[in-house]
Amino acid sequence: MGARVKEFEGTWEEIQTHNSELIGKRVRLTVFDGHADDPSDRRSTAQDLLNHAEGWAGDDFEECLKAVCESRSGF
């Protein structure tokens, strides 16, 4: 089984609040050009997808979300 991946997103100041969790860990940092409050500079989220899809129809959301998370590549 592969290593667990945690993702943190936000401004540098927000990322720094996780300092104690990240000490001694390998990290990958991607810096986006633009302003921190520019929505076009952030990655899409599950909520963005639901907003576009106008909701979720079915009772298997958690199961599907887990399957997506398990199958994601690291970039």
PDB file of N, H, CA, C and O in Angstrom:
ATOM      1  N   MET A   1       0.848  -1.177   0.000  1.00  0.00           N
ATOM      2  CA  MET A   1       0.000   0.000   0.000  1.00  0.00           C
ATOM      3  C   MET A   1       0.887   1.231   0.000  1.00  0.00           C
ATOM      4  O   MET A   1       1.872   1.272   0.737  1.00  0.00           O
ATOM      5  N   GLY A   2       0.567   2.239  -0.807  1.00  0.00           N
ATOM      6  H   GLY A   2      -0.233   2.206  -1.406  1.00  0.00           H
ATOM      7  CA  GLY A   2       1.365   3.451  -0.925  1.00  0.00           C
ATOM      8  C   GLY A   2       1.240   4.346   0.290  1.00  0.00           C
ATOM      9  O   GLY A   2       0.393   4.150   1.162  1.00  0.00           O
ATOM     10  N   ALA A   3       2.102   5.320   0.313  1.00  0.00           N
ATOM     11  H   ALA A   3       2.789   5.480  -0.395  1.00  0.00           H
ATOM     12  CA  ALA A   3       2.091   6.281   1.417  1.00  0.00           C
ATOM     13  C   ALA A   3       0.820   7.124   1.379  1.00  0.00           C
ATOM     14  O   ALA A   3       0.296   7.428   0.307  1.00  0.00           O
ATOM     15  N   ARG A   4       0.342   7.489   2.537  1.00  0.00           N
ATOM     16  H   ARG A   4       0.768   7.242   3.408  1.00  0.00           H
ATOM     17  CA  ARG A   4      -0.823   8.378   2.613  1.00  0.00           C
ATOM     18  C   ARG A   4      -0.386   9.783   2.233  1.00  0.00           C
ATOM     19  O   ARG A   4       0.697  10.229   2.613  1.00  0.00           O
ATOM     20  N   VAL A   5      -1.224  10.473   1.488  1.00  0.00           N
ATOM     21  H   VAL A   5      -2.104  10.111   1.179  1.00  0.00           H
ATOM     22  CA  VAL A   5      -0.931  11.829   1.054  1.00  0.00           C
ATOM     23  C   VAL A   5      -1.928  12.774   1.704  1.00  0.00           C
ATOM     24  O   VAL A   5      -3.138  12.560   1.630  1.00  0.00           O
ATOM     25  N   LYS A   6      -1.421  13.807   2.332  1.00  0.00           N
ATOM     26  H   LYS A   6      -0.438  13.981   2.392  1.00  0.00           H
ATOM     27  CA  LYS A   6      -2.271  14.872   2.865  1.00  0.00           C
ATOM     28  C   LYS A   6      -2.110  16.065   1.961  1.00  0.00           C
ATOM     29  O   LYS A   6      -1.006  16.348   1.496  1.00  0.00           O
ATOM     30  N   GLU A   7      -3.188  16.766   1.705  1.00  0.00           N
ATOM     31  H   GLU A   7      -4.085  16.536   2.083  1.00  0.00           H
ATOM     32  CA  GLU A   7      -3.119  17.976   0.893  1.00  0.00           C
ATOM     33  C   GLU A   7      -3.507  19.161   1.751  1.00  0.00           C
ATOM     34  O   GLU A   7      -4.486  19.115   2.496  1.00  0.00           O
ATOM     35  N   PHE A   8      -2.729  20.217   1.638  1.00  0.00           N
ATOM     36  H   PHE A   8      -1.934  20.255   1.033  1.00  0.00           H
ATOM     37  CA  PHE A   8      -3.008  21.469   2.312  1.00  0.00           C
ATOM     38  C   PHE A   8      -3.120  22.541   1.246  1.00  0.00           C
ATOM     39  O   PHE A   8      -2.307  22.576   0.323  1.00  0.00           O
ATOM     40  N   GLU A   9      -4.091  23.399   1.351  1.00  0.00           N
ATOM     41  H   GLU A   9      -4.752  23.371   2.102  1.00  0.00           H
ATOM     42  CA  GLU A   9      -4.263  24.461   0.369  1.00  0.00           C
ATOM     43  C   GLU A   9      -4.563  25.748   1.109  1.00  0.00           C
ATOM     44  O   GLU A   9      -5.325  25.752   2.076  1.00  0.00           O
ATOM     45  N   GLY A  10      -3.973  26.825   0.663  1.00  0.00           N
ATOM     46  H   GLY A  10      -3.355  26.821  -0.122  1.00  0.00           H
ATOM     47  CA  GLY A  10      -4.230  28.123   1.275  1.00  0.00           C
ATOM     48  C   GLY A  10      -3.064  29.057   1.036  1.00  0.00           C
ATOM     49  O   GLY A  10      -2.181  28.778   0.225  1.00  0.00           O
ATOM     50  N   THR A  11      -3.070  30.152   1.740  1.00  0.00           N
ATOM     51  H   THR A  11      -3.787  30.379   2.399  1.00  0.00           H
ATOM     52  CA  THR A  11      -1.953  31.084   1.655  1.00  0.00           C
ATOM     53  C   THR A  11      -0.777  30.510   2.429  1.00  0.00           C
ATOM     54  O   THR A  11      -0.937  29.557   3.192  1.00  0.00           O
ATOM     55  N   TRP A  12       0.382  31.077   2.238  1.00  0.00           N
ATOM     56  H   TRP A  12       0.512  31.851   1.619  1.00  0.00           H
ATOM     57  CA  TRP A  12       1.566  30.616   2.960  1.00  0.00           C
ATOM     58  C   TRP A  12       1.321  30.670   4.472  1.00  0.00           C
ATOM     59  O   TRP A  12       1.714  29.766   5.210  1.00  0.00           O
ATOM     60  N   GLU A  13       0.681  31.720   4.904  1.00  0.00           N
ATOM     61  H   GLU A  13       0.362  32.454   4.305  1.00  0.00           H
ATOM     62  CA  GLU A  13       0.403  31.862   6.337  1.00  0.00           C
ATOM     63  C   GLU A  13      -0.514  30.743   6.839  1.00  0.00           C
ATOM     64  O   GLU A  13      -0.342  30.241   7.950  1.00  0.00           O
ATOM     65  N   GLU A  14      -1.485  30.362   6.014  1.00  0.00           N
ATOM     66  H   GLU A  14      -1.625  30.770   5.111  1.00  0.00           H
ATOM     67  CA  GLU A  14      -2.384  29.269   6.403  1.00  0.00           C
ATOM     68  C   GLU A  14      -1.652  27.932   6.410  1.00  0.00           C
ATOM     69  O   GLU A  14      -1.898  27.098   7.281  1.00  0.00           O
ATOM     70  N   ILE A  15      -0.760  27.722   5.454  1.00  0.00           N
ATOM     71  H   ILE A  15      -0.560  28.400   4.746  1.00  0.00           H
ATOM     72  CA  ILE A  15       0.013  26.479   5.404  1.00  0.00           C
ATOM     73  C   ILE A  15       0.923  26.386   6.625  1.00  0.00           C
ATOM     74  O   ILE A  15       1.093  25.309   7.197  1.00  0.00           O
ATOM     75  N   GLN A  16       1.497  27.495   7.016  1.00  0.00           N
ATOM     76  H   GLN A  16       1.359  28.370   6.552  1.00  0.00           H
ATOM     77  CA  GLN A  16       2.409  27.492   8.159  1.00  0.00           C
ATOM     78  C   GLN A  16       1.731  27.067   9.457  1.00  0.00           C
ATOM     79  O   GLN A  16       2.413  26.633  10.386  1.00  0.00           O
ATOM     80  N   THR A  17       0.427  27.178   9.544  1.00  0.00           N
ATOM     81  H   THR A  17      -0.127  27.530   8.789  1.00  0.00           H
ATOM     82  CA  THR A  17      -0.256  26.752  10.766  1.00  0.00           C
ATOM     83  C   THR A  17      -0.174  25.233  10.949  1.00  0.00           C
ATOM     84  O   THR A  17      -0.479  24.723  12.027  1.00  0.00           O
ATOM     85  N   HIS A  18       0.236  24.512   9.905  1.00  0.00           N
ATOM     86  H   HIS A  18       0.485  24.927   9.029  1.00  0.00           H
ATOM     87  CA  HIS A  18       0.390  23.055   9.967  1.00  0.00           C
ATOM     88  C   HIS A  18       1.851  22.660  10.187  1.00  0.00           C
ATOM     89  O   HIS A  18       2.216  21.503   9.976  1.00  0.00           O
ATOM     90  N   ASN A  19       2.674  23.592  10.601  1.00  0.00           N
ATOM     91  H   ASN A  19       2.378  24.532  10.772  1.00  0.00           H
ATOM     92  CA  ASN A  19       4.104  23.375  10.762  1.00  0.00           C
ATOM     93  C   ASN A  19       4.412  22.113  11.568  1.00  0.00           C
ATOM     94  O   ASN A  19       5.250  21.310  11.158  1.00  0.00           O
ATOM     95  N   SER A  20       3.751  21.929  12.699  1.00  0.00           N
ATOM     96  H   SER A  20       3.071  22.581  13.032  1.00  0.00           H
ATOM     97  CA  SER A  20       4.064  20.783  13.555  1.00  0.00           C
ATOM     98  C   SER A  20       3.752  19.451  12.876  1.00  0.00           C
ATOM     99  O   SER A  20       4.414  18.452  13.159  1.00  0.00           O
ATOM    100  N   GLU A  21       2.762  19.414  11.989  1.00  0.00           N
ATOM    101  H   GLU A  21       2.224  20.225  11.758  1.00  0.00           H
ATOM    102  CA  GLU A  21       2.422  18.197  11.251  1.00  0.00           C
ATOM    103  C   GLU A  21       3.440  17.894  10.151  1.00  0.00           C
ATOM    104  O   GLU A  21       3.594  16.743   9.743  1.00  0.00           O
ATOM    105  N   LEU A  22       4.133  18.929   9.674  1.00  0.00           N
ATOM    106  H   LEU A  22       4.008  19.865  10.006  1.00  0.00           H
ATOM    107  CA  LEU A  22       4.996  18.778   8.508  1.00  0.00           C
ATOM    108  C   LEU A  22       6.473  18.611   8.842  1.00  0.00           C
ATOM    109  O   LEU A  22       7.266  18.261   7.967  1.00  0.00           O
ATOM    110  N   ILE A  23       6.851  18.851  10.078  1.00  0.00           N
ATOM    111  H   ILE A  23       6.208  19.135  10.789  1.00  0.00           H
ATOM    112  CA  ILE A  23       8.261  18.725  10.464  1.00  0.00           C
ATOM    113  C   ILE A  23       8.745  17.307  10.171  1.00  0.00           C
ATOM    114  O   ILE A  23       8.133  16.331  10.604  1.00  0.00           O
ATOM    115  N   GLY A  24       9.844  17.204   9.437  1.00  0.00           N
ATOM    116  H   GLY A  24      10.342  17.997   9.085  1.00  0.00           H
ATOM    117  CA  GLY A  24      10.441  15.916   9.108  1.00  0.00           C
ATOM    118  C   GLY A  24       9.794  15.180   7.950  1.00  0.00           C
ATOM    119  O   GLY A  24      10.229  14.082   7.604  1.00  0.00           O
ATOM    120  N   LYS A  25       8.769  15.755   7.345  1.00  0.00           N
ATOM    121  H   LYS A  25       8.416  16.647   7.626  1.00  0.00           H
ATOM    122  CA  LYS A  25       8.059  15.104   6.239  1.00  0.00           C
ATOM    123  C   LYS A  25       8.553  15.635   4.898  1.00  0.00           C
ATOM    124  O   LYS A  25       9.015  16.772   4.800  1.00  0.00           O
ATOM    125  N   ARG A  26       8.452  14.797   3.866  1.00  0.00           N
ATOM    126  H   ARG A  26       8.077  13.874   3.945  1.00  0.00           H
ATOM    127  CA  ARG A  26       8.710  15.263   2.507  1.00  0.00           C
ATOM    128  C   ARG A  26       7.471  16.020   2.057  1.00  0.00           C
ATOM    129  O   ARG A  26       6.346  15.575   2.286  1.00  0.00           O
ATOM    130  N   VAL A  27       7.678  17.150   1.425  1.00  0.00           N
ATOM    131  H   VAL A  27       8.592  17.511   1.239  1.00  0.00           H
ATOM    132  CA  VAL A  27       6.552  17.958   0.962  1.00  0.00           C
ATOM    133  C   VAL A  27       6.776  18.368  -0.483  1.00  0.00           C
ATOM    134  O   VAL A  27       7.902  18.352  -0.981  1.00  0.00           O
ATOM    135  N   ARG A  28       5.690  18.735  -1.149  1.00  0.00           N
ATOM    136  H   ARG A  28       4.775  18.747  -0.745  1.00  0.00           H
ATOM    137  CA  ARG A  28       5.752  19.308  -2.498  1.00  0.00           C
ATOM    138  C   ARG A  28       4.969  20.604  -2.418  1.00  0.00           C
ATOM    139  O   ARG A  28       3.849  20.632  -1.908  1.00  0.00           O
ATOM    140  N   LEU A  29       5.553  21.661  -2.916  1.00  0.00           N
ATOM    141  H   LEU A  29       6.463  21.638  -3.330  1.00  0.00           H
ATOM    142  CA  LEU A  29       4.925  22.965  -2.847  1.00  0.00           C
ATOM    143  C   LEU A  29       4.717  23.494  -4.256  1.00  0.00           C
ATOM    144  O   LEU A  29       5.645  23.520  -5.065  1.00  0.00           O
ATOM    145  N   THR A  30       3.503  23.912  -4.539  1.00  0.00           N
ATOM    146  H   THR A  30       2.750  23.891  -3.882  1.00  0.00           H
ATOM    147  CA  THR A  30       3.179  24.549  -5.810  1.00  0.00           C
ATOM    148  C   THR A  30       2.734  25.961  -5.505  1.00  0.00           C
ATOM    149  O   THR A  30       1.805  26.162  -4.723  1.00  0.00           O
ATOM    150  N   VAL A  31       3.379  26.938  -6.106  1.00  0.00           N
ATOM    151  H   VAL A  31       4.134  26.775  -6.742  1.00  0.00           H
ATOM    152  CA  VAL A  31       3.034  28.339  -5.882  1.00  0.00           C
ATOM    153  C   VAL A  31       2.314  28.857  -7.113  1.00  0.00           C
ATOM    154  O   VAL A  31       2.829  28.772  -8.228  1.00  0.00           O
ATOM    155  N   PHE A  32       1.112  29.396  -6.903  1.00  0.00           N
ATOM    156  H   PHE A  32       0.693  29.465  -5.998  1.00  0.00           H
ATOM    157  CA  PHE A  32       0.313  29.932  -7.992  1.00  0.00           C
ATOM    158  C   PHE A  32       0.548  31.429  -8.103  1.00  0.00           C
ATOM    159  O   PHE A  32       0.575  32.133  -7.093  1.00  0.00           O
ATOM    160  N   ASP A  33       0.718  31.920  -9.328  1.00  0.00           N
ATOM    161  H   ASP A  33       0.695  31.349 -10.148  1.00  0.00           H
ATOM    162  CA  ASP A  33       0.808  33.360  -9.540  1.00  0.00           C
ATOM    163  C   ASP A  33      -0.553  33.965  -9.249  1.00  0.00           C
ATOM    164  O   ASP A  33      -1.574  33.285  -9.350  1.00  0.00           O
ATOM    165  N   GLY A  34      -0.568  35.212  -8.895  1.00  0.00           N
ATOM    166  H   GLY A  34       0.261  35.764  -8.813  1.00  0.00           H
ATOM    167  CA  GLY A  34      -1.838  35.881  -8.652  1.00  0.00           C
ATOM    168  C   GLY A  34      -2.030  36.177  -7.182  1.00  0.00           C
ATOM    169  O   GLY A  34      -1.136  35.970  -6.361  1.00  0.00           O
ATOM    170  N   HIS A  35      -3.201  36.659  -6.874  1.00  0.00           N
ATOM    171  H   HIS A  35      -3.927  36.828  -7.541  1.00  0.00           H
ATOM    172  CA  HIS A  35      -3.521  37.041  -5.510  1.00  0.00           C
ATOM    173  C   HIS A  35      -4.181  35.889  -4.778  1.00  0.00           C
ATOM    174  O   HIS A  35      -4.862  35.062  -5.386  1.00  0.00           O
ATOM    175  N   ALA A  36      -3.975  35.838  -3.466  1.00  0.00           N
ATOM    176  H   ALA A  36      -3.423  36.509  -2.973  1.00  0.00           H
ATOM    177  CA  ALA A  36      -4.508  34.750  -2.655  1.00  0.00           C
ATOM    178  C   ALA A  36      -6.027  34.683  -2.715  1.00  0.00           C
ATOM    179  O   ALA A  36      -6.602  33.605  -2.563  1.00  0.00           O
ATOM    180  N   ASP A  37      -6.682  35.806  -2.932  1.00  0.00           N
ATOM    181  H   ASP A  37      -6.215  36.682  -3.055  1.00  0.00           H
ATOM    182  CA  ASP A  37      -8.140  35.802  -2.933  1.00  0.00           C
ATOM    183  C   ASP A  37      -8.737  35.667  -4.332  1.00  0.00           C
ATOM    184  O   ASP A  37      -9.949  35.797  -4.501  1.00  0.00           O
ATOM    185  N   ASP A  38      -7.901  35.410  -5.328  1.00  0.00           N
ATOM    186  H   ASP A  38      -6.917  35.305  -5.190  1.00  0.00           H
ATOM    187  CA  ASP A  38      -8.379  35.242  -6.700  1.00  0.00           C
ATOM    188  C   ASP A  38      -8.869  33.809  -6.879  1.00  0.00           C
ATOM    189  O   ASP A  38      -8.048  32.891  -6.880  1.00  0.00           O
ATOM    190  N   PRO A  39     -10.180  33.577  -7.031  1.00  0.00           N
ATOM    191  CA  PRO A  39     -10.695  32.209  -7.123  1.00  0.00           C
ATOM    192  C   PRO A  39     -10.178  31.431  -8.326  1.00  0.00           C
ATOM    193  O   PRO A  39     -10.211  30.201  -8.316  1.00  0.00           O
ATOM    194  N   SER A  40      -9.705  32.110  -9.353  1.00  0.00           N
ATOM    195  H   SER A  40      -9.678  33.109  -9.361  1.00  0.00           H
ATOM    196  CA  SER A  40      -9.189  31.386 -10.518  1.00  0.00           C
ATOM    197  C   SER A  40      -7.819  30.775 -10.236  1.00  0.00           C
ATOM    198  O   SER A  40      -7.336  29.953 -11.014  1.00  0.00           O
ATOM    199  N   ASP A  41      -7.193  31.170  -9.134  1.00  0.00           N
ATOM    200  H   ASP A  41      -7.586  31.838  -8.502  1.00  0.00           H
ATOM    201  CA  ASP A  41      -5.871  30.647  -8.790  1.00  0.00           C
ATOM    202  C   ASP A  41      -5.924  29.403  -7.920  1.00  0.00           C
ATOM    203  O   ASP A  41      -4.877  28.847  -7.589  1.00  0.00           O
ATOM    204  N   ARG A  42      -7.100  28.953  -7.544  1.00  0.00           N
ATOM    205  H   ARG A  42      -7.951  29.404  -7.813  1.00  0.00           H
ATOM    206  CA  ARG A  42      -7.158  27.798  -6.661  1.00  0.00           C
ATOM    207  C   ARG A  42      -7.639  26.566  -7.429  1.00  0.00           C
ATOM    208  O   ARG A  42      -8.294  26.671  -8.466  1.00  0.00           O
ATOM    209  N   ARG A  43      -7.299  25.410  -6.892  1.00  0.00           N
ATOM    210  H   ARG A  43      -6.768  25.324  -6.049  1.00  0.00           H
ATOM    211  CA  ARG A  43      -7.749  24.163  -7.500  1.00  0.00           C
ATOM    212  C   ARG A  43      -9.215  23.952  -7.181  1.00  0.00           C
ATOM    213  O   ARG A  43      -9.705  24.439  -6.162  1.00  0.00           O
ATOM    214  N   SER A  44      -9.908  23.244  -8.025  1.00  0.00           N
ATOM    215  H   SER A  44      -9.510  22.849  -8.853  1.00  0.00           H
ATOM    216  CA  SER A  44     -11.321  22.988  -7.785  1.00  0.00           C
ATOM    217  C   SER A  44     -11.476  21.978  -6.650  1.00  0.00           C
ATOM    218  O   SER A  44     -10.576  21.184  -6.374  1.00  0.00           O
ATOM    219  N   THR A  45     -12.614  22.029  -6.015  1.00  0.00           N
ATOM    220  H   THR A  45     -13.344  22.674  -6.240  1.00  0.00           H
ATOM    221  CA  THR A  45     -12.906  21.155  -4.883  1.00  0.00           C
ATOM    222  C   THR A  45     -14.136  20.315  -5.187  1.00  0.00           C
ATOM    223  O   THR A  45     -14.818  20.530  -6.189  1.00  0.00           O
ATOM    224  N   ALA A  46     -14.407  19.370  -4.323  1.00  0.00           N
ATOM    225  H   ALA A  46     -13.853  19.196  -3.509  1.00  0.00           H
ATOM    226  CA  ALA A  46     -15.616  18.567  -4.476  1.00  0.00           C
ATOM    227  C   ALA A  46     -16.855  19.451  -4.418  1.00  0.00           C
ATOM    228  O   ALA A  46     -17.839  19.203  -5.116  1.00  0.00           O
ATOM    229  N   GLN A  47     -16.800  20.495  -3.570  1.00  0.00           N
ATOM    230  H   GLN A  47     -16.001  20.696  -3.002  1.00  0.00           H
ATOM    231  CA  GLN A  47     -17.943  21.401  -3.481  1.00  0.00           C
ATOM    232  C   GLN A  47     -18.154  22.122  -4.807  1.00  0.00           C
ATOM    233  O   GLN A  47     -19.294  22.324  -5.226  1.00  0.00           O
ATOM    234  N   ASP A  48     -17.066  22.512  -5.473  1.00  0.00           N
ATOM    235  H   ASP A  48     -16.141  22.347  -5.133  1.00  0.00           H
ATOM    236  CA  ASP A  48     -17.193  23.140  -6.787  1.00  0.00           C
ATOM    237  C   ASP A  48     -17.897  22.198  -7.765  1.00  0.00           C
ATOM    238  O   ASP A  48     -18.753  22.622  -8.541  1.00  0.00           O
ATOM    239  N   LEU A  49     -17.531  20.933  -7.721  1.00  0.00           N
ATOM    240  H   LEU A  49     -16.835  20.589  -7.091  1.00  0.00           H
ATOM    241  CA  LEU A  49     -18.150  19.947  -8.597  1.00  0.00           C
ATOM    242  C   LEU A  49     -19.640  19.810  -8.283  1.00  0.00           C
ATOM    243  O   LEU A  49     -20.473  19.787  -9.190  1.00  0.00           O
ATOM    244  N   LEU A  50     -19.968  19.721  -6.997  1.00  0.00           N
ATOM    245  H   LEU A  50     -19.292  19.741  -6.261  1.00  0.00           H
ATOM    246  CA  LEU A  50     -21.377  19.609  -6.618  1.00  0.00           C
ATOM    247  C   LEU A  50     -22.161  20.844  -7.030  1.00  0.00           C
ATOM    248  O   LEU A  50     -23.309  20.735  -7.459  1.00  0.00           O
ATOM    249  N   ASN A  51     -21.549  22.024  -6.903  1.00  0.00           N
ATOM    250  H   ASN A  51     -20.616  22.112  -6.554  1.00  0.00           H
ATOM    251  CA  ASN A  51     -22.225  23.246  -7.326  1.00  0.00           C
ATOM    252  C   ASN A  51     -22.528  23.206  -8.819  1.00  0.00           C
ATOM    253  O   ASN A  51     -23.606  23.609  -9.256  1.00  0.00           O
ATOM    254  N   HIS A  52     -21.570  22.717  -9.591  1.00  0.00           N
ATOM    255  H   HIS A  52     -20.695  22.390  -9.236  1.00  0.00           H
ATOM    256  CA  HIS A  52     -21.756  22.624 -11.037  1.00  0.00           C
ATOM    257  C   HIS A  52     -22.803  21.569 -11.388  1.00  0.00           C
ATOM    258  O   HIS A  52     -23.616  21.764 -12.291  1.00  0.00           O
ATOM    259  N   ALA A  53     -22.773  20.452 -10.666  1.00  0.00           N
ATOM    260  H   ALA A  53     -22.112  20.294  -9.932  1.00  0.00           H
ATOM    261  CA  ALA A  53     -23.680  19.350 -10.949  1.00  0.00           C
ATOM    262  C   ALA A  53     -25.050  19.559 -10.314  1.00  0.00           C
ATOM    263  O   ALA A  53     -25.958  18.752 -10.513  1.00  0.00           O
ATOM    264  N   GLU A  54     -25.202  20.631  -9.556  1.00  0.00           N
ATOM    265  H   GLU A  54     -24.465  21.287  -9.394  1.00  0.00           H
ATOM    266  CA  GLU A  54     -26.463  20.954  -8.878  1.00  0.00           C
ATOM    267  C   GLU A  54     -26.875  19.891  -7.878  1.00  0.00           C
ATOM    268  O   GLU A  54     -28.061  19.603  -7.721  1.00  0.00           O
ATOM    269  N   GLY A  55     -25.884  19.301  -7.194  1.00  0.00           N
ATOM    270  H   GLY A  55     -24.921  19.536  -7.321  1.00  0.00           H
ATOM    271  CA  GLY A  55     -26.198  18.358  -6.124  1.00  0.00           C
ATOM    272  C   GLY A  55     -25.813  16.934  -6.446  1.00  0.00           C
ATOM    273  O   GLY A  55     -25.289  16.644  -7.522  1.00  0.00           O
ATOM    274  N   TRP A  56     -26.077  16.052  -5.508  1.00  0.00           N
ATOM    275  H   TRP A  56     -26.503  16.288  -4.635  1.00  0.00           H
ATOM    276  CA  TRP A  56     -25.743  14.637  -5.645  1.00  0.00           C
ATOM    277  C   TRP A  56     -27.025  13.831  -5.576  1.00  0.00           C
ATOM    278  O   TRP A  56     -27.817  14.003  -4.649  1.00  0.00           O
ATOM    279  N   ALA A  57     -27.235  12.970  -6.529  1.00  0.00           N
ATOM    280  H   ALA A  57     -26.591  12.830  -7.281  1.00  0.00           H
ATOM    281  CA  ALA A  57     -28.411  12.107  -6.524  1.00  0.00           C
ATOM    282  C   ALA A  57     -27.949  10.690  -6.217  1.00  0.00           C
ATOM    283  O   ALA A  57     -27.220  10.088  -7.006  1.00  0.00           O
ATOM    284  N   GLY A  58     -28.356  10.171  -5.109  1.00  0.00           N
ATOM    285  H   GLY A  58     -28.948  10.660  -4.468  1.00  0.00           H
ATOM    286  CA  GLY A  58     -27.973   8.812  -4.734  1.00  0.00           C
ATOM    287  C   GLY A  58     -27.576   8.751  -3.273  1.00  0.00           C
ATOM    288  O   GLY A  58     -27.483   9.773  -2.594  1.00  0.00           O
ATOM    289  N   ASP A  59     -27.346   7.541  -2.804  1.00  0.00           N
ATOM    290  H   ASP A  59     -27.421   6.711  -3.356  1.00  0.00           H
ATOM    291  CA  ASP A  59     -26.975   7.361  -1.407  1.00  0.00           C
ATOM    292  C   ASP A  59     -25.562   6.804  -1.259  1.00  0.00           C
ATOM    293  O   ASP A  59     -25.200   6.292  -0.200  1.00  0.00           O
ATOM    294  N   ASP A  60     -24.763   6.906  -2.323  1.00  0.00           N
ATOM    295  H   ASP A  60     -25.056   7.322  -3.184  1.00  0.00           H
ATOM    296  CA  ASP A  60     -23.418   6.332  -2.297  1.00  0.00           C
ATOM    297  C   ASP A  60     -22.315   7.392  -2.357  1.00  0.00           C
ATOM    298  O   ASP A  60     -21.203   7.101  -2.798  1.00  0.00           O
ATOM    299  N   PHE A  61     -22.616   8.620  -1.918  1.00  0.00           N
ATOM    300  H   PHE A  61     -23.519   8.856  -1.560  1.00  0.00           H
ATOM    301  CA  PHE A  61     -21.640   9.708  -2.023  1.00  0.00           C
ATOM    302  C   PHE A  61     -20.336   9.360  -1.307  1.00  0.00           C
ATOM    303  O   PHE A  61     -19.261   9.489  -1.892  1.00  0.00           O
ATOM    304  N   GLU A  62     -20.417   8.922  -0.054  1.00  0.00           N
ATOM    305  H   GLU A  62     -21.291   8.817   0.421  1.00  0.00           H
ATOM    306  CA  GLU A  62     -19.198   8.616   0.708  1.00  0.00           C
ATOM    307  C   GLU A  62     -18.387   7.515   0.037  1.00  0.00           C
ATOM    308  O   GLU A  62     -17.161   7.599  -0.023  1.00  0.00           O
ATOM    309  N   GLU A  63     -19.054   6.493  -0.462  1.00  0.00           N
ATOM    310  H   GLU A  63     -20.050   6.425  -0.413  1.00  0.00           H
ATOM    311  CA  GLU A  63     -18.371   5.394  -1.139  1.00  0.00           C
ATOM    312  C   GLU A  63     -17.669   5.888  -2.410  1.00  0.00           C
ATOM    313  O   GLU A  63     -16.523   5.523  -2.671  1.00  0.00           O
ATOM    314  N   CYS A  64     -18.356   6.711  -3.188  1.00  0.00           N
ATOM    315  H   CYS A  64     -19.287   7.007  -2.976  1.00  0.00           H
ATOM    316  CA  CYS A  64     -17.764   7.250  -4.415  1.00  0.00           C
ATOM    317  C   CYS A  64     -16.607   8.189  -4.105  1.00  0.00           C
ATOM    318  O   CYS A  64     -15.581   8.155  -4.784  1.00  0.00           O
ATOM    319  N   LEU A  65     -16.764   9.019  -3.093  1.00  0.00           N
ATOM    320  H   LEU A  65     -17.597   9.046  -2.541  1.00  0.00           H
ATOM    321  CA  LEU A  65     -15.695   9.939  -2.706  1.00  0.00           C
ATOM    322  C   LEU A  65     -14.457   9.159  -2.267  1.00  0.00           C
ATOM    323  O   LEU A  65     -13.336   9.517  -2.629  1.00  0.00           O
ATOM    324  N   LYS A  66     -14.651   8.113  -1.504  1.00  0.00           N
ATOM    325  H   LYS A  66     -15.561   7.822  -1.210  1.00  0.00           H
ATOM    326  CA  LYS A  66     -13.527   7.277  -1.066  1.00  0.00           C
ATOM    327  C   LYS A  66     -12.823   6.655  -2.268  1.00  0.00           C
ATOM    328  O   LYS A  66     -11.593   6.628  -2.319  1.00  0.00           O
ATOM    329  N   ALA A  67     -13.595   6.154  -3.241  1.00  0.00           N
ATOM    330  H   ALA A  67     -14.594   6.175  -3.200  1.00  0.00           H
ATOM    331  CA  ALA A  67     -13.002   5.545  -4.433  1.00  0.00           C
ATOM    332  C   ALA A  67     -12.183   6.560  -5.223  1.00  0.00           C
ATOM    333  O   ALA A  67     -11.108   6.235  -5.727  1.00  0.00           O
ATOM    334  N   VAL A  68     -12.682   7.776  -5.331  1.00  0.00           N
ATOM    335  H   VAL A  68     -13.555   8.040  -4.921  1.00  0.00           H
ATOM    336  CA  VAL A  68     -11.952   8.829  -6.040  1.00  0.00           C
ATOM    337  C   VAL A  68     -10.648   9.132  -5.315  1.00  0.00           C
ATOM    338  O   VAL A  68      -9.589   9.210  -5.938  1.00  0.00           O
ATOM    339  N   CYS A  69     -10.724   9.302  -4.002  1.00  0.00           N
ATOM    340  H   CYS A  69     -11.585   9.239  -3.496  1.00  0.00           H
ATOM    341  CA  CYS A  69      -9.522   9.620  -3.218  1.00  0.00           C
ATOM    342  C   CYS A  69      -8.475   8.519  -3.326  1.00  0.00           C
ATOM    343  O   CYS A  69      -7.282   8.803  -3.427  1.00  0.00           O
ATOM    344  N   GLU A  70      -8.915   7.271  -3.304  1.00  0.00           N
ATOM    345  H   GLU A  70      -9.885   7.041  -3.222  1.00  0.00           H
ATOM    346  CA  GLU A  70      -7.970   6.142  -3.385  1.00  0.00           C
ATOM    347  C   GLU A  70      -7.338   6.010  -4.761  1.00  0.00           C
ATOM    348  O   GLU A  70      -6.241   5.466  -4.885  1.00  0.00           O
ATOM    349  N   SER A  71      -8.005   6.494  -5.785  1.00  0.00           N
ATOM    350  H   SER A  71      -8.896   6.936  -5.683  1.00  0.00           H
ATOM    351  CA  SER A  71      -7.486   6.309  -7.146  1.00  0.00           C
ATOM    352  C   SER A  71      -6.743   7.530  -7.685  1.00  0.00           C
ATOM    353  O   SER A  71      -6.213   7.485  -8.795  1.00  0.00           O
ATOM    354  N   ARG A  72      -6.697   8.622  -6.913  1.00  0.00           N
ATOM    355  H   ARG A  72      -7.127   8.659  -6.011  1.00  0.00           H
ATOM    356  CA  ARG A  72      -6.022   9.849  -7.393  1.00  0.00           C
ATOM    357  C   ARG A  72      -4.526   9.629  -7.498  1.00  0.00           C
ATOM    358  O   ARG A  72      -3.922   8.947  -6.670  1.00  0.00           O
ATOM    359  N   SER A  73      -3.948  10.208  -8.511  1.00  0.00           N
ATOM    360  H   SER A  73      -4.439  10.762  -9.184  1.00  0.00           H
ATOM    361  CA  SER A  73      -2.487  10.191  -8.632  1.00  0.00           C
ATOM    362  C   SER A  73      -1.938  11.403  -7.890  1.00  0.00           C
ATOM    363  O   SER A  73      -2.683  12.321  -7.546  1.00  0.00           O
ATOM    364  N   GLY A  74      -0.657  11.400  -7.650  1.00  0.00           N
ATOM    365  H   GLY A  74      -0.052  10.654  -7.929  1.00  0.00           H
ATOM    366  CA  GLY A  74      -0.021  12.480  -6.884  1.00  0.00           C
ATOM    367  C   GLY A  74       0.315  13.694  -7.722  1.00  0.00           C
ATOM    368  O   GLY A  74       1.072  14.541  -7.248  1.00  0.00           O
ATOM    369  N   PHE A  75      -0.192  13.838  -8.928  1.00  0.00           N
ATOM    370  H   PHE A  75      -0.806  13.150  -9.314  1.00  0.00           H
ATOM    371  CA  PHE A  75       0.034  14.958  -9.875  1.00  0.00           C
ATOM    372  C   PHE A  75       0.854  14.475 -11.016  1.00  0.00           C
ATOM    373  O   PHE A  75       1.161  15.246 -11.925  1.00  0.00           O
TER     374      PHE A  75
END
